[in-house]
Structure formats: C-alpha cells, structure tokens
Amino acid sequence: MGGYVALAGLWSSPISGASMNPGRSFGPDLVMGDFSHFWVYLVGPLLGALLAVGAAHVLRGRGGGAIAERAAQGTLNTPSREGVAKSSRSDSRE
C-alpha cells in the first residue's frame, strides 16, 4: 500500500495532475464549476469493483455453498449445539 501511494504521488500526479483523493479534486472543481474530468473518479471505482467481482468469479467459482452461507451468517467458527452441551457437561464434572 505504501509503495502504491509513493508511486502515485511521485510519478503519476506530476504527469497527469490527478490526485488520489477525490475530495481534493472535487473542491477546486466545485469552486471553478468545471466538472469535465470528475467522471473518472465516479467510473473508476465502479469499473474496478466490477473487474474484481469478475476476477473472483473466474478464480473461485460461483460460490454459494454451505460453507459460504455459514460464513455470511457469521456462524463459520462457532461450535455446534452438541459441542456446547458436551463442553458444559465436562465443566460440571471437574
């Protein structure tokens, strides 16, 4: 992450004049009323998200299996009811 910030700040910003913070670009554009290049800050993240989802789909498959459903519900690493009952019985014997 730090390498990306350094490269973007030192190499690409002087060439293109772009900033990594959309708010930094939006403020002067708002004052001047010039929004001709602001579309990049809206389309870029959306296109990046679509590409990331597509890559994940290609690499991992569709998903939606039993493990994925348990992970989505937050119950992936919780013990089953039987495991809880057994552990409470073993605690009472000690």
Secondary structure in CASP SS format (residue, H / E / C, confidence):
PFRMAT SS
TARGET T0000
AUTHOR 0000-0000-0000
METHOD secondary structure of the structure
MODEL  1
M C 1.00
G H 1.00
G H 1.00
Y H 1.00
V H 1.00
A H 1.00
L H 1.00
A H 1.00
G H 1.00
L H 1.00
W H 1.00
S H 1.00
S H 1.00
P H 1.00
I H 1.00
S H 1.00
G C 1.00
A C 1.00
S C 1.00
M C 1.00
N C 1.00
P H 1.00
G H 1.00
R H 1.00
S H 1.00
F H 1.00
G H 1.00
P H 1.00
D H 1.00
L H 1.00
V H 1.00
M H 1.00
G C 1.00
D C 1.00
F C 1.00
S C 1.00
H C 1.00
F C 1.00
W H 1.00
V H 1.00
Y H 1.00
L H 1.00
V H 1.00
G H 1.00
P H 1.00
L H 1.00
L H 1.00
G H 1.00
A H 1.00
L H 1.00
L H 1.00
A H 1.00
V H 1.00
G H 1.00
A H 1.00
A H 1.00
H H 1.00
V H 1.00
L H 1.00
R H 1.00
G C 1.00
R C 1.00
G C 1.00
G C 1.00
G C 1.00
A H 1.00
I H 1.00
A H 1.00
E H 1.00
R H 1.00
A H 1.00
A H 1.00
Q H 1.00
G C 1.00
T C 1.00
L C 1.00
N C 1.00
T C 1.00
P C 1.00
S C 1.00
R H 1.00
E H 1.00
G H 1.00
V H 1.00
A H 1.00
K H 1.00
S H 1.00
S H 1.00
R H 1.00
S H 1.00
D H 1.00
S H 1.00
R H 1.00
E C 1.00
END
